[in-house]
């Protein structure tokens, strides 16, 4: 009987203890892979997560395929240079959004998990309102910042001041994209099918309008408008579903919540939000600003090739995002109940699964990547193949670190995650500023490999050391809600 089974409540009493001893003896006799397969089949805690991850992967994979079709239309309609300008415009918006935007869903999940034990729906509603205020204010600030950046640095990053109005158009999508509160509500409500399929509607609309633009031979501004309107539609639908999920749980609407004295009523919330935002900001500087660096040193044409390879590589990387979406809420609730042994086993299993996904993606790209890129995006984008191959290796490293990073957040160790993010970003920029001027877009991929190696090393060390130092929790242990909440507040 594995620690995950014990955490799920499978074992109980003396009979359960005897079964665990017999199972452990048999398991030790088996090889590594048979042991892992037996754990996957037998874990009552992991199996529901696998179903949810499957829903998210299938829904997101379908969405990504539609998104790739829209990009294929854009590459053929605009050509390498104009598509590069489109990529830079979208990247400016995404960078400013990620730099300013609070990842409010992470502190919301953690703090609402505590309030759920007390059943105070009024406080939960106020927490959601707290997150919504952060979301809206940061979205508006990010929209303004994107226009300012384009105006001041347009010539430097290769789009010129003549395209500032295009950045201003896309800034409307940034201003209308507060997602943190709705994301937390859907995750806590277990609405993983909604999270998986909600973007499909906007992706389909974007694809349909992109096809129409290709037929009528429309220019760059129309593609910017299509991307802007489709994202606004997606955000509106996402928030509608988030508010509905809150109502279904019996929590009053955050729009009518008591918003007085929120920092004083929820001490530690802003500190946790700022910490996770800094960590996310550092990762954004490497995973979004890289396109701007390539455009600065090599021009918008190579930046377009690099942007395309990054979008394709994210098809594999989204598996890591789905792991965090599904696993983090329950780990935040159950860390004190499952104990270090079960946590370590869960992370190890997920790392094996993600390694298999990444290796399959690398193999598929090596076998037929160039032919597929030429067929789908056009011969002018065939040079993305080499970029994609190196990028997928960097994605493999990123995926390996994702389960341990998520577990550290659930263990209330955001400082470790923040330190690892800063160190990895330092490695990235040190490599980027040396290699991009010399190797162009390929230098950015090498910098991502440096980022991944540093991240894997530091995150793994922090996680496994943290598990060894944590006190084991007996399977029957079940701390009271009051004591659990008090301990969590003490740690924060």
N, C-alpha and C positions, 0 to 999 in steps of 0.2 A: 504493500500500500504506500503510495507516494505521499509526500507532504501536501501536494495539491489535493489529493483525495481527502486527506484529513481535514484540510481547510474547507473543503466542500461539504463536510459532515458525513462522509461515507463510513468512516470507522467510528465505532462507539463501544465502550465497555471492554470487558476482558476478551470477549470473542473477537472484537475488532483488533485488539492488541495481538492476539495469537495469529490472526490472518496477516497482520502487517509483518510479523516476524517471519512467517512462512514465505510470504510474497518477497520480502527483502532478501531471504536466502536464495530463492530461485532467481531473482533479478540479478544478484551479484554473479551468478554462474553464467548468465547470458552475456553476449557481446554488447558493445556500445550502441550500435544501431538498433538491435532488437530491444534493448532497454528503453531507448527513446520512443520507439514505435509503441511499446507496451504502455508507456506513460501517456502518449497522445490518445490511445484508445481508452485508457482507464480513467482519465482525469475528468471528474464531474465538474470541476471548476473551469477547465480549459475548453471543453467541448462547446458550451454555448457561445464562448468568445469566437471560436473558429467559425461558427455559423454566421455570426454578425460580421466578422471580417470578410467572409465569403460574399455576403450581400454588398458590403461596401466596395470590395474589389470589382465585383461584376458591374455594379452601377457606375463606378468611376471609370472602369475600363471602357465601358460603352461611351461615356461622356468624353473621355480622352480621344477615342477614335473619331468621334464627330468633330472634336476640336481640331484634330490633325487634318481632317478633311477641309475644314475652314482655312487652316494655314496653307494647305496645298493650293487651294483656290487663290489665296492672297499672293503666294509666291509666283504663281503663273500669271496673275493679272498685273502685278506690280513690277516684277523683275527684282534682281538682287539688290540694286541700290535703293529703290523705293521701299522694298520690303524691309531693308535695314533701317530706314528712317522710321517706319511703323514700329519696328521692334524697339528702337530707342525711345520713342514716344510712350509706348506701353511700359517700358522699363522705368522711365522717370516716374511715372505714376505709382508703379508698384514699390519702388524704392522709398519714395516719400511716405507712402501709406504704411509700409512695414516699419520705417524708422519711427514714426509718430504713434501708430496705432497700438493701443494696449491689448495684449492677449488676455482680455478680461475673463474669458471662459475658464482659464486655469484657476485663478483665485476663486471664481464663482463656484466651480465644481468642488473645490476643497472646503470652502466655508459653508456652502449649502449642505454638504455631506454631514457636517456637524449639526446644523440646525434641523436636519431631517430627524435626528434622534430625539429632539425635543418636540417636534411637531408644531413649531410656532410659524404659521403661514405668514403672519404679518412681517416677521423679521426676514423670512425668505423673500417676500415681495420687495422689501426694502433693499435686500442684497441685489436682486435682479435690477432694481432701479439704479443702484450704485454702478453696476456694470454698464447699464445703458447710457448713463451720463458720460462715463469714460469713453464709450464707443463713439457716441455722436460728436463729442467735442474733439476727439483725436481725428475723426474722419474729416471734419471741416478744416482743421488745421493742416492736415496732410494735403488736401486739395489746394489750398492757398500756397503751400510750400512748393508743390510741383510746378506751378506757374512761375513762381519766383526763381526757382532753379533753372527752368528753361530760358527765362529772360536773361539771367545773369551768366549762365554757362552754356548757352546753346551753341555758340561758335566753338567752344572748347570740345564739346562732346560730339560734334559733327553734324548737328541738324540745323544750325544757323538760327538767327532770330526770325527768319521768315516763316518758321514752322511753330512759333510759340502759340499761335491761335489753335493749332491742332492739339497741343498739350492742354490748353485751357478747355477744349471740348472734352477731352478724356478726364480732366479733373472733375467734371460733373459726376462721373461714375465713382470716383474716389469719395466724393462728398456724400454720396448716397449709399455707402457700403459699410454701415456699422453692423457687425456680425457676431461679436463676442457673446452678448447676452443670449441671443437666439441659439447660438451653438451650444452654450452650456445647458440651456433648457432641453434641447433635443438629445444631448448626450445623457443627461441625468434621467430623462424619461425613457431611455433605451430606444429612441426612434432612429435606429441605424439604417433602416430601409429608406427613411426620409432623407437622411444625410447622404445616402448613396445615390438616390435618383433625383434629388431636387434640382440639380444643375442641368439635367438632361434637357429640360424645356428651353432654357436659355441657349444651350449649345445647338439645339435643333434650329431655333430661330436664327442664331448667328450663321449657321451653315446655309439656311435657305436664302437669307439676304445676301450672303457672300456670293452664292451661285448667281443670284440675280445681277449683282454688280459685275460679275465676270461676263455675263451675257451682254450687258449694255456698255461694257468697256469703261466702267467708272474709274475715277481717280482715287488718290490716296485719302482725301478728306472723307469720302464716302465710307471707306473701310474703317476709318477712325470713328465715324458716327455709328456704324454697325456694332463695333466692339463696345462703345459707350452705352448705347441703348440696351444691348443684350445684358450687360453687367448690371445696369440699374434694375432691369426686370428680374434678374436672378436674386439680387439683394432684397427686393420687395417681397418676392415669394418666400425667400428663406426666413425673413423676419415675421411674416404672417404665420408661417408654420411654427416658429419659435414661440410666439405669443399664444398660439392655440395649445401647444404642448404645456405651457405654464398653466393655462386655464384648466386643462384636463387633470392636472395633479391637485387641483383645489386651491392653488395659490392665487391670491388676488392679482389683478393686472399691475405690473410695475408702474404704469402711467398714473395709477391712483395711489401709489404707495407713499408712506411717510418718508420724506427725503430730508428731514431735519437731523442735523448732527450725525451724518453717516460715518465720518471718520472716527468719531468718538464711540459710536455704537458698535463698530466693527474694527477694533484695533488690530493692526497687522495686515489688514486687507490691502491697503495702498502699498505697504512695503513689499508684500508678496507680488502684487501686480507690477510694481516697478522692477523688481528683480527678474521676473519672467519676461517683462518687456525688454529689458536690457539684453537678456540672453537671446531673445528672438531678434532684436535689432542687430546684434553681432552676426548672427547667422544670415540675416538679410543682406548685410554689407558684403558677404561673400557669395551668396546665392542669387542676388539680384543685381548688385552694383557691378558685378563682373562684366555684364554686357556693356555698361557705360565705359568701363576701363578699356575694353576692346575697341569700342567706337572712338574713344579719345586717342588711342595710340595707332589704330589701324584703319579707322574710318567706318562709316555705316555699312558698307558692303560686307566686309568680314564680320562685323557685328551681327548682321542678319544671318550669316551662316552659323555663327556661334549660338545665337538665340534659338535657331531651329534645332540644333543638336541638343541644347539644354531642354527644350520642350519635349523632344523624343525621349531623352533619358529619364524625364520625370514620370514617364509611364511606368518604369520600374520603381522609381523612388516613392511613388504614391503608396506602395505597400507599407512603407514605414509610417506614413501619415495615418493610414487606416489602423495600424497597430495602436498608435497613440490615441486615436479617437475612441477605440473600443475598450482598451485595457485601462486607461488612466482613471476614469470615474470609479471603477470597481476597486482599483488599487488604492485610491484615496479613501474609500470606505473601509477596506478590509485589511490594510497593512498591519493594523494592531491585532488582527485575528489570525491571519495566515502565518505570520512569523517569517523569519529570514530564510528557512529551508525551502518553503513553498515559493517565496518570491524568487529565489535564485533558480529554482527549477523552471519556473514559468519563463523567466528571461532567457535561460539557456535554450529552451524549446523554440521560442520565438526567433532567437538569433539563427538557429539552424534553418528554420523555414525561410527566413529572409535571405539567408545565404544561397539557398537553393533557387529562389526567385531571381536574385541578381546574377548568379552564374548562368542560368538559363537565358537571361537577356543578353549577356556578353556573348554566349555561344551563338545565339540567333543572329546577332549583329555581325559577328565575324564571318558567318556562313553566307549571309545574303543581304547585309546592310546596304552596301553600295547600290546593288541592283534595285532594291526597294526605294531608296531615296531618289534615284534617277527616275524611276517609274512614277512615283507619287508627286514629288515636288519639282521635277524637271532637271535636265542635265546641268543647268547652271548652279545647282545646289549639291552636286555630287561630292564636293570637297567637304561637306559636313560629315562624311563617313568616318574619316580618321578622328575628327573631333569627337564624334559620338562614341567611338570605341574606348578612348581614354576616359571620357566622361562617365561611361558605365562602370568602369573600375572604381572611380571616385564614389559613385552611387553605392557600390557594394560596401565600401567602408562606412558610408553614412548610414546605410541600413543596419549594419552590425551594431552601431552605437545607439540606435533609436530605442530598443526595448530597455536598455540600462538607463538611458536618459529619462525615459518616462517613469521608470521605477524610482529613480532618485527624486523626481518631483513628488511622487506619491509618498515617499519616505520623509517629505519635508526637508529636502536637501537642495534647495534652489541655488545656494551659494556654490556648491560643487559644480553644478551645471553652468552657472555664470562664469566661473573661473575657467572651465574647460572651453567655453565658447570664446572668451577673450584670448586664451592661448592659441586656439585653433585659428582664429581670425588673424592673429599676429603672424602665424606661419603662412597663412594664405597671402596676406599682403606683402610680406617679405619676398615670397616667391613670385607673386604677380608683378611687382614693380621691376623685378630683375628679368623675368622671362617674357612678359607680354611685349615689351619694346623689341625684343630679339626674335621671338617666335610667333608673334601675333596672337590669334585666337587659340592656337595650341598651347601657348604659354599659360593662358587662363585655366585650361584643363589640368596642366601639371600643377598649378597652384591649388586646384581643388583636391588633387591627390594628397598634397602636403597637408591641407586642412583635414582630410579624412583620417590620415595616419595619426595626426596629433589628437584629434577628437576621440578616436577609438582607444588610444593609449590612456588618456586621462579619464575618460568616462568609465572604462572598465576597471581601472585601478580604484577610483572613488567608489564605485558600486560594490565590488567584491570585498573591499576593505570594510565598507559600511555594514555589509551582511555579517562578516566575521565578528565585528564588534557589537552587533545587535544581540540582545539576549533572546534565546529561543523561547517561543510561546507554546505551551502544551496545546494539543488539539482541542481540549475541552474548555480552554480559557475563553472567556467572553466578558471583557470589561464592560462595566455599566456605562450607559450613555453619559452620565455626569462626569465620571472619572475620565472617560475617553475624551470628552470635550475639553476638560480641564487640562489634561496632558497635552493636547494639541495646542491649546492657547499658550501653555508654558513654553512649548518649543518655538512658537512664533514670536 
